Amino acid sequence: MRPQPPLLRRAGAAAAFLVGVLLAGGCGSHAAPSASKTTSAQATPQVILDKAPADIDLAIDEFSANPPGPTTASTITIHFVLANHGCDCTPYGSANDGTLSYTPIQWDLYRDGVVVASGSIYGLTGLDRVSRDIVLKDQGAPDRHYQLVIDPDGRIPERVDHDLQCLLSVPFGGSG
């Protein structure tokens, strides 16, 4: 056999040492005391990221009256559809609908500047819609102007901050 050059002898010895360490439990797994201990908090760097804004986009998809007018009806039904065009659910919060707790989405219906109906919708999932029909009596002359306002206090964070309100006029009168 030919003698090995000194560099190869050292490489072979180093390889044998590493195999021995790995077979004995791996690098750094022995119980020998170390000069400085590292806690897990020190070993894991913490990255703080700003939370992305929720993908919530409330919109009034429909707002109508039945009969639509001109009308002499004393009872009228106001219909509206509230939709979440975003992909995220509206936030959980303080009101329980029997199953889950959601931050209520408040709505107010005004007739000629005076609140005639109000209520809450308890949460919308992403790409969800909910409708409400409000029956109002004593809607006689003159023409009536309705305004629907959704989330008047701005409690629901949206990706696009805009006013959620619609106007609807119902003229009083006969056939035209």
PAZAPA-4460 file (N, C-alpha, C; in steps of 0.05 Angstrom, whole numbers, plus 32768, in hexadecimal, padded with zeros to 4 digits):
% residues 176
    n_x    n_y    n_z   ca_x   ca_y   ca_z    c_x    c_y    c_z   seq   type   mol
   8010   7FE9   8000   8000   8000   8000   8011   8019   8000     1      M     A
   8008   802C   7FF2   8016   8045   7FF1   800F   8056   8009     2      R     A
   8021   8064   8015   801A   8076   802C   800A   808E   8022     3      P     A
   7FF6   8097   8032   7FE5   80AE   802C   7FF3   80C8   8032     4      Q     A
   7FEF   80DC   8021   7FFA   80F6   8028   7FEE   8100   8042     5      P     A
   7FFC   8112   8051   7FF3   811B   806B   7FD8   8129   806A     6      P     A
   7FD1   8138   8054   7FB8   8146   8052   7FA1   8132   8052     7      L     A
   7FA3   811D   8043   7F8E   8109   8041   7F8B   80FA   805C     8      L     A
   7FA1   80F6   806A   7F9F   80E9   8085   7F8F   80FA   8097     9      R     A
   7F94   8115   8097   7F84   8127   80A9   7F67   8128   80A0    10      R     A
   7F61   8128   8087   7F45   8129   807D   7F37   810F   8086    11      A     A
   7F45   80F9   8084   7F39   80DF   808C   7F34   80DF   80AA    12      G     A
   7F45   80EA   80BA   7F42   80EB   80D7   7F2B   80FD   80DE    13      A     A
   7F28   8114   80D0   7F12   8126   80D5   7EF7   8119   80CE    14      A     A
   7EF7   810B   80B8   7EDE   80FD   80B1   7ED7   80E8   80C5    15      A     A
   7EEA   80DA   80CF   7EE4   80C5   80E3   7EDA   80D2   80FD    16      A     A
   7EE5   80E9   8104   7EDC   80F8   811C   7EBF   8100   8119    17      F     A
   7EB8   810C   8102   7E9C   8115   80FD   7E89   80FE   80FD    18      L     A
   7E90   80E7   80F1   7E7E   80D0   80F2   7E7A   80C7   810F    19      V     A
   7E8F   80C8   811F   7E8D   80C0   813B   7E7A   80D3   814A    20      G     A
   7E7C   80ED   8145   7E6B   8101   8153   7E4E   80FC   814B    21      V     A
   7E49   80F8   8131   7E2E   80F4   8128   7E22   80DB   8134    22      L     A
   7E31   80C6   8135   7E27   80AC   8140   7E23   80AF   815E    23      L     A
   7E31   80C0   816B   7E2F   80C3   8188   7E17   80D5   8190    24      A     A
   7E09   80E0   817D   7DF2   80F0   8184   7DF1   810A   8176    25      G     A
   7E03   810F   8164   7E01   8128   8154   7E10   813E   8160    26      G     A
   7E15   8152   8150   7E25   8169   8158   7E15   817A   816C    27      C     A
   7E21   8180   8182   7E15   8191   8195   7E00   8185   81A7    28      G     A
   7DFB   816B   81A5   7DE6   815E   81B5   7DF1   8152   81CF    29      S     A
   7E0B   8154   81D4   7E15   8149   81EC   7E10   815C   8204    30      H     A
   7E14   8152   821B   7E0D   8161   8233   7E25   8170   823E    31      A     A
   7E39   8174   822F   7E51   8182   8239   7E49   819F   823E    32      A     A
   7E53   81AB   8254   7E4C   81C7   8259   7E59   81D9   8244    33      P     A
   7E4A   81EF   823E   7E55   8202   822A   7E5B   821C   8239    34      S     A
   7E6B   822C   822B   7E73   8245   8238   7E5C   8259   823A    35      A     A
   7E4A   825A   8227   7E33   826B   8229   7E1B   825C   821E    36      S     A
   7E06   825E   822D   7DED   8250   8225   7DDD   8263   8214    37      K     A
   7DCF   8259   8201   7DBD   8268   81F0   7DA1   8260   81F5    38      T     A
   7D90   8273   81FC   7D74   826C   8200   7D66   826A   81E6    39      T     A
   7D4F   825E   81E6   7D40   825B   81CC   7D38   8276   81C1    40      S     A
   7D33   828A   81D3   7D2C   82A4   81CA   7D43   82B2   81BC    41      A     A
   7D5C   82AC   81C5   7D73   82B7   81B8   7D79   82A9   819E    42      Q     A
   7D74   828F   819D   7D7B   827F   8186   7D68   8285   816F    43      A     A
   7D4F   828C   8174   7D3B   8290   815F   7D37   82AE   815C    44      T     A
   7D40   82B9   8145   7D3B   82D5   8141   7D1D   82DA   813D    45      P     A
   7D13   82EF   8149   7CF6   82F6   8147   7CF2   830A   8131    46      Q     A
   7CE0   8304   811F   7CD9   8316   8109   7CBD   8320   810E    47      V     A
   7CBA   833A   8110   7CA0   8345   8115   7C96   8352   80FB    48      I     A
   7C81   8347   80F1   7C75   8351   80D8   7C5C   8360   80DD    49      L     A
   7C57   8375   80CF   7C3D   8382   80D1   7C28   8370   80C5    50      D     A
   7C12   836E   80D3   7BFC   835E   80CA   7BF0   836B   80B1    51      K     A
   7BEC   835A   809D   7BE0   8365   8084   7BC3   836D   808A    52      A     A
   7BBA   8382   807D   7B9E   838B   8082   7B8B   8375   8079    53      P     A
   7B75   8373   8087   7B61   835F   8080   7B55   8365   8065    54      A     A
   7B4F   834F   8056   7B43   8352   803C   7B24   8352   8040    55      D     A
   7B1A   8368   804B   7AFD   836B   804F   7AF5   8383   803F    56      I     A
   7AE0   8380   802F   7AD6   8396   801F   7AB7   8395   801F    57      D     A
   7AAC   83A4   8032   7A8F   83A5   8034   7A83   83B7   801F    58      L     A
   7A6C   83AE   8014   7A5F   83BE   7FFF   7A41   83B9   8001    59      A     A
   7A32   83CD   7FF9   7A15   83CB   7FF7   7A0F   83C3   7FDA    60      I     A
   7A08   83A9   7FD6   7A04   839F   7FBB   79E8   83A6   7FB0    61      D     A
   79D4   83A8   7FC1   79B9   83AE   7FB9   79AC   83C0   7FCD    62      E     A
   799B   83D2   7FC4   798C   83E4   7FD5   7974   83ED   7FC5    63      F     A
   795C   83E2   7FCD   7944   83E7   7FBD   792C   83E9   7FCF    64      S     A
   7916   83F3   7FC3   78FC   83F5   7FD1   78E7   83E5   7FC1    65      A     A
   78D4   83DA   7FD0   78BD   83CC   7FC4   78A4   83D6   7FD1    66      N     A
   7892   83E3   7FC4   7893   83EB   7FA8   78A7   8401   7FA4    67      P     A
   78B2   8401   7F8B   78C8   8414   7F86   78C0   8431   7F83    68      P     A
   78A7   8437   7F7D   789E   8452   7F79   789D   8459   7F5C    69      G     A
   788E   846C   7F54   787E   847C   7F67   7868   846A   7F73    70      P     A
   7862   846F   7F8C   784F   845E   7F9A   783E   846E   7FAE    71      T     A
   7827   8464   7FB3   7816   846F   7FC8   7814   845B   7FDF    72      T     A
   7824   8446   7FDE   7823   8432   7FF3   782C   843D   800E    73      A     A
   781F   8435   8023   7827   843E   803D   783B   842B   804A    74      S     A
   783D   8413   8040   7852   8400   8049   7865   83FB   8033    75      T     A
   787F   83FC   8039   7894   83F8   8025   78A9   83E6   8031    76      I     A
   78B5   83D5   8021   78CA   83C4   8029   78E4   83CD   801D    77      T     A
   78F8   83D3   802E   7912   83DB   8025   7924   83C2   8026    78      I     A
   7930   83BC   8010   7941   83A4   800E   795E   83AD   8009    79      H     A
   7971   83A0   8018   798D   83A6   8012   799D   838C   8015    80      F     A
   79B4   838B   8007   79C7   8375   8008   79E2   8381   800F    81      V     A
   79ED   8377   8025   7A08   837E   802D   7A1B   8367   8026    82      L     A
   7A31   836E   8019   7A44   8359   8010   7A60   835F   801A    83      A     A
   7A6F   834A   801D   7A8C   834C   8023   7A9A   8342   800A    84      N     A
   7AA5   8355   7FFA   7AB3   834E   7FE1   7ACF   8345   7FE6    85      H     A
   7AD9   8346   7FFF   7AF4   833D   8006   7AF4   831F   800C    86      G     A
   7B0B   8314   8010   7B0F   82F8   8015   7B0F   82F1   8033    87      C     A
   7B13   8304   8044   7B14   82FF   8061   7AF9   8303   806F    88      D     A
   7AF6   82F6   8086   7ADE   82FA   8096   7AE0   8314   80A5    89      C     A
   7AC8   831F   80AA   7AC8   8337   80BB   7AD2   832F   80D7    90      T     A
   7ADC   8341   80E7   7AE9   8339   8100   7AD7   832D   8115    91      P     A
   7AE3   831C   8124   7AD5   8311   813C   7AD5   8326   8151    92      Y     A
   7AC1   8325   8162   7AC0   833B   8176   7AAC   8335   818C    93      G     A
   7A9B   8348   8191   7A8C   8349   81AB   7A70   833E   81AA    94      S     A
   7A64   8338   8193   7A48   8330   8192   7A47   8313   8189    95      A     A
   7A37   8303   8196   7A35   82E7   8191   7A1B   82E1   8182    96      N     A
   7A1D   82D4   816A   7A05   82CE   815B   79FB   82B2   8161    97      D     A
   7A05   82A5   8175   79FD   828A   817D   7A12   8275   8177    98      G     A
   7A24   827B   8164   7A39   8268   815E   7A54   8275   8161    99      T     A
   7A58   828C   8154   7A71   829B   8155   7A6D   82B7   815E   100      L     A
   7A82   82C4   8167   7A80   82E0   816F   7A8C   82F2   8159   101      S     A
   7A7D   8305   8150   7A87   8317   813B   7A84   8334   8145   102      Y     A
   7A94   8345   8139   7A90   8362   813C   7A77   8368   812C   103      T     A
   7A62   8372   8138   7A49   8377   8129   7A4E   838C   8113   104      P     A
   7A41   8388   80FC   7A42   839C   80E7   7A27   83AB   80EA   105      I     A
   7A29   83C3   80F4   7A11   83D4   80F9   7A07   83DF   80DF   106      Q     A
   79EC   83E1   80DC   79E0   83EF   80C6   79CA   8401   80D0   107      W     A
   79C6   8417   80C3   79B1   842B   80CA   79A2   8433   80B0   108      D     A
   7988   8433   80B1   7977   843B   809B   7969   8455   80A3   109      L     A
   796E   846A   8093   7962   8484   8097   794C   848A   8083   110      Y     A
   7937   8497   808C   7922   84A1   807A   7921   84BF   807E   111      R     A
   7928   84CE   8069   7928   84EB   806B   7938   84F5   8082   112      D     A
   7950   84E8   8087   7962   84F1   809C   795D   84E7   80B8   113      G     A
   7948   84D6   80BC   7942   84CC   80D6   7945   84AD   80D5   114      V     A
   7952   84A2   80E9   7955   8485   80EA   793A   8477   80EE   115      V     A
   7933   8465   80DC   791A   8457   80DD   791E   8439   80E3   116      V     A
   7936   842F   80DF   793D   8413   80E6   795B   8411   80E9   117      A     A
   7963   83FE   80F9   7980   83F9   80FC   7983   83DC   8106   118      S     A
   799B   83D2   8103   79A0   83B7   810C   79BE   83B0   8108   119      G     A
   79C4   8396   810B   79DF   838C   8109   79DF   8373   80F8   120      S     A
   79F5   836F   80EB   79FA   8356   80DD   7A13   834A   80EB   121      I     A
   7A10   8331   80F3   7A25   8325   8103   7A39   8315   80F2   122      Y     A
   7A4A   8324   80E4   7A60   8318   80D6   7A5A   830F   80BA   123      G     A
   7A6E   8313   80A9   7A6D   8309   808E   7A87   82FC   8088   124      L     A
   7A86   82E4   807C   7A9E   82D6   8073   7AA7   82E3   8059   125      T     A
   7ABD   82DA   804F   7AC7   82E5   8035   7AB4   82DE   801F   126      G     A
   7AB0   82F2   800E   7A9E   82EF   7FF6   7A82   82E7   7FFE   127      L     A
   7A78   82F1   8014   7A5E   82EB   801F   7A4B   8302   801B   128      D     A
   7A31   82FC   801C   7A1C   8310   8019   7A05   830A   802C   129      R     A
   79F8   831F   8035   79E1   831C   8046   79CC   8331   803E   130      V     A
   79B3   8329   803F   799E   833D   8037   798B   8342   804F   131      S     A
   797F   8359   804E   796C   8361   8062   7954   836E   8054   132      R     A
   793C   8369   805E   7924   8376   8055   7917   8384   806D   133      D     A
   7914   839E   806A   7909   83AF   8080   78EE   83B9   8077   134      I     A
   78D9   83B1   8086   78BD   83BA   8080   78B8   83D4   8090   135      V     A
   78B1   83E9   8081   78AB   8403   808D   788E   840A   8087   136      L     A
   7881   8414   809B   7865   841D   8098   7862   843B   8098   137      K     A
   784C   8445   8090   7846   8461   8090   785A   8471   807F   138      D     A
   785C   8469   8066   786F   8475   8053   7861   8488   8040   139      Q     A
   784C   8495   8047   783C   84A6   8035   784C   84BD   802A   140      G     A
   783D   84D1   801F   7849   84E9   8012   785A   84F8   8026   141      A     A
   786E   8506   801D   7878   850B   8002   788B   84F5   7FF9   142      P     A
   789C   84FB   7FE5   78B1   84E9   7FDC   78C2   84E3   7FF5   143      D     A
   78CC   84CA   7FF5   78DE   84C2   800C   78FA   84BC   8002   144      R     A
   790D   84C3   8013   7929   84BF   800C   7935   84AE   8022   145      H     A
   7940   8497   801A   794C   8484   802D   796A   8483   8029   146      Y     A
   7977   8480   8040   7995   847E   8040   799C   8466   8051   147      Q     A
   79AC   8454   8047   79B6   843D   8055   79D3   8442   805C   148      L     A
   79DA   843F   8075   79F6   8443   807E   79FF   842A   808C   149      V     A
   7A15   841E   8082   7A20   8406   808D   7A3A   840C   809D   150      I     A
   7A3D   8401   80B4   7A54   8404   80C5   7A5B   8422   80C9   151      D     A
   7A47   8431   80D5   7A4B   844E   80D8   7A62   8456   80EA   152      P     A
   7A6A   8444   80FD   7A80   844A   810F   7A9B   8441   8105   153      D     A
   7A9B   8434   80ED   7AB5   842A   80E2   7AC2   8414   80F2   154      G     A
   7AB3   8402   80FE   7ABE   83ED   810F   7ACA   83D6   80FF   155      R     A
   7AC2   83D3   80E6   7ACC   83BE   80D5   7AE3   83C8   80C4   156      I     A
   7AFC   83BD   80C8   7B12   83C7   80B8   7B10   83BC   809B   157      P     A
   7B12   83CE   8088   7B0F   83C6   806C   7B29   83CD   805D   158      E     A
   7B2D   83BF   8047   7B45   83C4   8037   7B42   83DF   8028   159      R     A
   7B29   83E6   8022   7B23   8400   8016   7B11   840F   8029   160      V     A
   7B1A   8426   8033   7B0A   8435   8046   7AF8   8448   8036   161      D     A
   7ADF   8442   8035   7ACC   8453   8028   7AB2   8453   8037   162      H     A
   7AA1   8467   8032   7A88   8468   803F   7A75   8452   8035   163      D     A
   7A67   8446   8046   7A55   8431   803E   7A38   843C   8042   164      L     A
   7A30   844A   802D   7A15   8455   802E   7A09   8456   8012   165      Q     A
   79EF   8454   8011   79E0   8456   7FF8   79C8   8467   7FFC   166      C     A
   79BF   8474   7FE7   79A7   8485   7FE7   7992   8479   7FD5   167      L     A
   7979   847C   7FDC   7962   8471   7FCD   794B   8484   7FD0   168      L     A
   7940   848D   7FBA   7928   849E   7FBA   7910   848E   7FB1   169      S     A
   78FA   8491   7FC0   78E1   8484   7FB9   78CC   849A   7FB5   170      V     A
   78C6   84A0   7F9C   78B2   84B6   7F97   7896   84AD   7F9F   171      P     A
   7887   84C0   7FA9   786B   84BC   7FB0   785A   84C4   7F99   172      F     A
   7845   84B4   7F94   7832   84BC   7F7F   7825   84A4   7F72   173      G     A
   7815   84AA   7F5F   7806   8495   7F51   7818   8487   7F3D   174      G     A
   780E   8482   7F25   781C   8472   7F11   7831   8482   7F03   175      S     A
   7835   849A   7F09   784B   84A7   7EFB   7849   84C3   7EFB   176      G     A
***
